[in-house]
Amino acid sequence: MKRLTKTLFVFGFAYAITATSSFAQIFTFDENGNITMNGGPDPVPVPSQVAPDPTAGVTGNVLIYTLPFQVTPGDVALLEPGGTASIPSDIVRFYTPSTANFSYIIFYSDVEAGEPNTDLADSGLPVSPNAFPIPEVGPEGNNGAAWNPIPGQPGSAPTGVNIQYNIISDVPEPGTLAFLVSGVGILFGINRFRQKGLSV
């Protein structure tokens, strides 16, 4: 009976994900050039690149993602929990080149003084007085924000397709991530031994 319950749960979960994806386009991206669309690869030839800012928002290179369709241009400002409301930590800019059938996401991140590990998005922030503010969630070093624009807001599709952007602002330090992965591996190993009737 337990096996049947697990099977039904897995099928139900997979169905829920499929149903959600059929009604929305979900993009997840971070400060280091990683992007997915509905859990799979972004279907464009060059999903991300570091190149000169096409909007002249900052001087120098910026992290640019490519979307496979046009979206409404504009900026979204990520505000850290407990931070100064008027000073964002990151700005995500949606930009569509003229006569193009695609759009760019430009990820700008504030450059922190004394930070030894810089991310690809650490280019400094452009001036953006009209950015839509959204709060980040999660502890410092492992936080981000979700942006689900309504028609007319930055990143929305003119066709009316529902789009959600999962923006990963910070990820755990490599040591913390390795520790977490090793812990999960140990738990998985213990579970395997128990399933085989062995004691640990």
C-alpha positions as CSV (number, residue, x, y, z in Angstrom):
1,M,0.0,0.0,0.0
2,K,2.9,2.4,0.8
3,R,4.4,1.8,-2.7
4,L,1.0,2.6,-4.3
5,T,0.7,5.8,-2.2
6,K,4.2,6.9,-3.2
7,T,3.5,6.2,-6.8
8,L,0.2,8.2,-6.7
9,F,2.1,11.1,-5.0
10,V,4.8,11.2,-7.6
11,F,2.3,11.2,-10.5
12,G,0.2,13.9,-8.8
13,F,3.3,16.0,-8.2
14,A,4.4,15.6,-11.8
15,Y,0.9,16.5,-13.0
16,A,0.8,19.6,-10.9
17,I,4.1,20.8,-12.3
18,T,3.0,20.1,-15.9
19,A,-0.3,21.9,-15.3
20,T,1.5,24.9,-13.9
21,S,4.0,25.0,-16.7
22,S,1.3,24.9,-19.4
23,F,-0.3,28.1,-18.0
24,A,2.9,30.0,-17.2
25,Q,6.5,30.5,-18.4
26,I,8.8,30.2,-15.4
27,F,12.3,31.6,-15.7
28,T,14.8,31.0,-12.9
29,F,18.1,32.8,-13.1
30,D,21.0,33.9,-10.8
31,E,24.0,36.3,-10.7
32,N,26.3,33.8,-12.4
33,G,24.8,33.1,-15.8
34,N,22.6,30.2,-14.9
35,I,19.0,30.3,-16.3
36,T,16.2,27.7,-16.8
37,M,12.8,27.9,-18.5
38,N,10.1,25.8,-16.9
39,G,12.9,23.7,-15.3
40,G,14.7,23.0,-18.5
41,P,17.3,24.9,-20.6
42,D,16.5,28.3,-22.0
43,P,15.8,27.5,-25.7
44,V,18.0,30.2,-27.3
45,P,21.4,29.7,-28.9
46,V,23.2,31.9,-26.2
47,P,21.1,31.9,-23.0
48,S,23.6,34.1,-21.1
49,Q,26.7,36.2,-21.8
50,V,28.9,38.9,-20.3
51,A,29.0,41.8,-22.7
52,P,28.9,45.6,-22.9
53,D,25.6,47.0,-21.6
54,P,23.2,47.5,-24.6
55,T,21.3,50.1,-22.6
56,A,24.3,52.1,-21.4
57,G,23.1,51.7,-17.8
58,V,26.6,51.2,-16.5
59,T,30.0,51.5,-18.1
60,G,31.7,48.2,-18.8
61,N,30.4,44.6,-19.1
62,V,27.2,43.3,-17.6
63,L,25.4,39.9,-17.3
64,I,22.8,39.5,-20.0
65,Y,20.2,36.8,-20.4
66,T,18.2,36.3,-23.6
67,L,14.5,35.5,-23.6
68,P,13.0,33.7,-26.6
69,F,10.2,36.3,-27.0
70,Q,9.6,40.0,-26.5
71,V,8.6,41.4,-23.1
72,T,7.6,44.9,-21.8
73,P,10.8,46.9,-21.1
74,G,11.5,48.4,-17.6
75,D,13.3,47.8,-14.4
76,V,12.7,45.8,-11.2
77,A,14.6,46.7,-8.0
78,L,15.3,44.0,-5.4
79,L,15.3,45.3,-1.8
80,E,17.0,43.4,0.9
81,P,15.0,42.6,4.1
82,G,15.5,45.3,6.6
83,G,17.5,47.4,4.2
84,T,17.0,51.0,3.1
85,A,13.8,51.0,1.0
86,S,15.2,53.5,-1.5
87,I,18.5,51.7,-2.1
88,P,18.2,48.4,-4.0
89,S,20.8,45.6,-3.8
90,D,20.1,44.4,-7.4
91,I,18.3,45.8,-10.5
92,V,16.9,43.5,-13.1
93,R,16.3,45.3,-16.4
94,F,14.1,44.0,-19.2
95,Y,15.1,45.3,-22.6
96,T,13.9,44.6,-26.2
97,P,16.2,45.7,-29.0
98,S,14.3,47.5,-31.9
99,T,13.1,45.1,-34.6
100,A,14.0,42.1,-32.5
101,N,11.8,39.1,-31.7
102,F,13.6,38.4,-28.4
103,S,14.4,40.4,-25.2
104,Y,17.2,40.7,-22.8
105,I,17.3,40.5,-19.0
106,I,20.2,42.5,-17.7
107,F,21.2,41.6,-14.1
108,Y,22.9,44.4,-12.2
109,S,24.2,43.7,-8.7
110,D,25.8,46.1,-6.2
111,V,29.5,45.7,-5.8
112,E,30.2,45.1,-2.1
113,A,33.4,46.6,-0.7
114,G,35.9,43.9,0.4
115,E,33.9,41.0,-1.2
116,P,36.5,38.4,-2.2
117,N,34.2,36.4,-4.5
118,T,32.5,38.5,-7.2
119,D,29.6,37.3,-9.3
120,L,29.2,37.9,-13.0
121,A,26.4,40.4,-12.2
122,D,28.6,42.5,-9.9
123,S,28.7,45.5,-12.3
124,G,27.3,48.2,-10.1
125,L,23.8,49.6,-10.3
126,P,22.4,51.9,-13.0
127,V,20.3,54.9,-12.2
128,S,16.7,53.7,-12.2
129,P,14.2,56.0,-10.5
130,N,11.1,54.3,-11.9
131,A,12.0,50.7,-11.0
132,F,9.3,48.5,-9.5
133,P,10.5,47.6,-6.0
134,I,10.1,44.0,-4.8
135,P,11.4,42.6,-1.5
136,E,13.9,39.8,-1.3
137,V,13.2,36.8,0.9
138,G,15.6,34.5,2.7
139,P,18.7,35.0,4.8
140,E,21.6,37.0,3.6
141,G,23.8,34.8,1.4
142,N,20.9,32.7,0.3
143,N,18.1,35.0,-0.8
144,G,16.1,36.1,-3.9
145,A,12.8,37.3,-5.1
146,A,9.9,36.3,-7.3
147,W,8.4,38.7,-9.9
148,N,5.1,37.8,-11.6
149,P,4.3,40.9,-13.7
150,I,0.8,41.9,-14.7
151,P,0.4,43.2,-18.3
152,G,2.2,46.5,-18.8
153,Q,4.7,45.9,-16.1
154,P,8.4,45.2,-16.8
155,G,9.0,41.6,-18.1
156,S,5.3,41.0,-19.0
157,A,4.5,39.5,-22.4
158,P,2.5,41.7,-24.7
159,T,0.7,38.5,-25.8
160,G,-0.7,38.1,-22.3
161,V,1.2,34.9,-21.5
162,N,1.7,34.6,-17.7
163,I,5.4,34.8,-16.8
164,Q,7.1,34.3,-13.5
165,Y,10.7,35.2,-12.8
166,N,12.5,33.5,-9.9
167,I,15.5,35.8,-9.3
168,I,18.3,34.2,-7.2
169,S,20.2,37.1,-5.7
170,D,22.6,35.2,-3.5
171,V,23.5,31.5,-3.3
172,P,25.2,29.7,-0.3
173,E,28.9,29.9,-0.1
174,P,30.6,26.8,-1.7
175,G,31.6,25.4,1.7
176,T,28.0,25.7,3.0
177,L,26.6,24.2,-0.2
178,A,29.1,21.3,-0.1
179,F,28.2,20.6,3.6
180,L,24.5,20.6,2.7
181,V,25.0,18.2,-0.3
182,S,27.2,15.8,1.8
183,G,24.5,15.8,4.5
184,V,21.8,14.9,2.0
185,G,24.1,12.2,0.6
186,I,24.6,10.6,4.1
187,L,20.9,10.6,4.7
188,F,20.3,9.0,1.3
189,G,22.9,6.3,2.2
190,I,21.3,5.6,5.5
191,N,17.9,5.2,3.9
192,R,19.4,2.8,1.3
193,F,20.9,0.6,4.0
194,R,17.6,0.5,5.9
195,Q,15.7,-0.5,2.8
196,K,18.1,-3.5,2.4
197,G,17.6,-4.6,6.0
198,L,21.1,-3.6,7.1
199,S,21.8,-1.7,10.3
200,V,23.9,1.4,10.5
